[in-house]
Amino acid sequence: LLGVTWAMSWLLVPIAGIWLAGLAATALVTAAMALFAIGECLHGAVQGPLVADLAEPRLYGRYMALSALSWSVGFALGPAIGGVVLDAWPTGVWLGAAALCLLAGALTFAELAARDIMVARAQMDVIDVAQTPEQFLPQVILTAHSRFPVTEGERGFANQPAVSSRDIL
C-alpha cells in the first residue's frame, strides 16, 4: 500500500510539468504532495516499530542505528543523485522514484502468503462479552496486542468489532 501510494504521488508530478500549466499544474502538484504526505503517515507509524520487531533483543541498538543511518545516507546522496538525473532528464527523477516504489512494493508482496498477513479465526486472541475483567486481563497483558475482537459465545462476533487494549487497561 505504501509503495503504491508514493508511486502514484510521484507519477502526478511529471504530468503536472508536461501537460499542465499555471493553476492546474499547481493544484496537481499540491495533490501529489498531499498523497505523498498520506504515505509518510503510513510509513512513519510503522517504520520504527517494524525495525524494533525485526531486531533480536541483543541487537536492538544496532538495528535502530542502522535504520537511522539509512535515512542519513538517503538525505546525503538523494539530492546529489537526484540533481544529476533532474538536470539530464527532468521527468526521470519522478518516474524513477515511482518505478522504485512499485518495485519495492511488488517484491514485498511476492514473498508473502495469506497466512503471513491473516490470522485464522480459531487462532485469534479474542475477548468474550461474558468474560469479567479478571478473566481477560491476563490475556490482554500476555499477548500485548493493541486491539482485540469482541465475541459472543463460540467465536460469534459481537456488535462492537474490536476493543483497544489502551481502553481496557
Salt bridges, closest charged atoms under 4 A:
GLU56 OE1 - ARG58 NE 3.55
ASP125 OD2 - HIS145 NE2 2.75
